[in-house]
C-alpha cells in the first residue's frame, strides 16, 4: 500500500496550487494523508476527487467550513498498521514521549504544523512523521512531502521528497 503524506499546504495563501510532482504522487497513491492547514475548501474537494482514499484533519489555520468537514484527529487501520493523524503535537522537546502517551494504541502518527520534516520513533515503537510543507518551506531548504509503503502492518520505504523552488 502506497501512502502520500502532506500538510500545511496553505492554499491559496502560499501557492495557487500544489506542485505537479505532488499531484502525480497523489494520483499514484493508494492513500493520501493531509495533516491540516488546508486553508481553502477547494483543496479538500480536489484531493477528494483525485485520491483513491483521503484521510485528513483540520489545522489551526482552517476555518469553520473545513472544521465542519474534517476531524481534529483521524484514525485508520491501513493494511494492519494503526494510524492516527493530527495537526499539532506541541513543542519539539518531549514530543515523542507526549505523543506515545496520547496515542498508546497507534503504530504511526502523522502530524503537521511546524513545516519541518520529522521522522522519529517514540519509546514503545510509535513512529512520528511530519511531511513538512509542499508550499511554504519557511526556514527549511526545500518544500517537501513524504511517501511511504505499508506491507503487512509495517511501515517501509519512508522517503522525503524535496520540491523545486517556485
C-alpha positions, 0 to 999 in steps of 0.5 A, a space after each residue: 500500500 502506497 501512502 502520500 503524506 502532506 500538510 500545511 499546504 496553505 492554499 491559496 495563501 502560499 501557492 495557487 496550487 500544489 506542485 505537479 510532482 505532488 499531484 502525480 504522487 497523489 494520483 499514484 497513491 493508494 492513500 493520501 494523508 493531509 495533516 491540516 492547514 488546508 486553508 481553502 475548501 477547494 483543496 479538500 474537494 480536489 484531493 477528494 476527487 483525485 485520491 483513491 482514499 483521503 484521510 485528513 484533519 483540520 489545522 489551526 489555520 482552517 476555518 469553520 467550513 473545513 472544521 465542519 468537514 474534517 476531524 481534529 484527529 483521524 484514525 485508520 487501520 491501513 493494511 494492519 498498521 494503526 494510524 492516527 493523524 493530527 495537526 499539532 503535537 506541541 513543542 519539539 522537546 518531549 514530543 515523542 514521549 507526549 505523543 506515545 502517551 496520547 496515542 498508546 494504541 497507534 503504530 504511526 502518527 502523522 502530524 503537521 504544523 511546524 513545516 519541518 520534516 520529522 521522522 522519529 520513533 517514540 519509546 514503545 515503537 510509535 513512529 512520528 512523521 511530519 511531511 513538512 510543507 509542499 508550499 511554504 518551506 519557511 526556514 527549511 531548504 526545500 518544500 517537501 512531502 513524504 511517501 511511504 509503503 505499508 506491507 503487512 502492518 509495517 511501515 517501509 520505504 519512508 522517503 522525503 521528497 524535496 520540491 523545486 523552488 517556485 
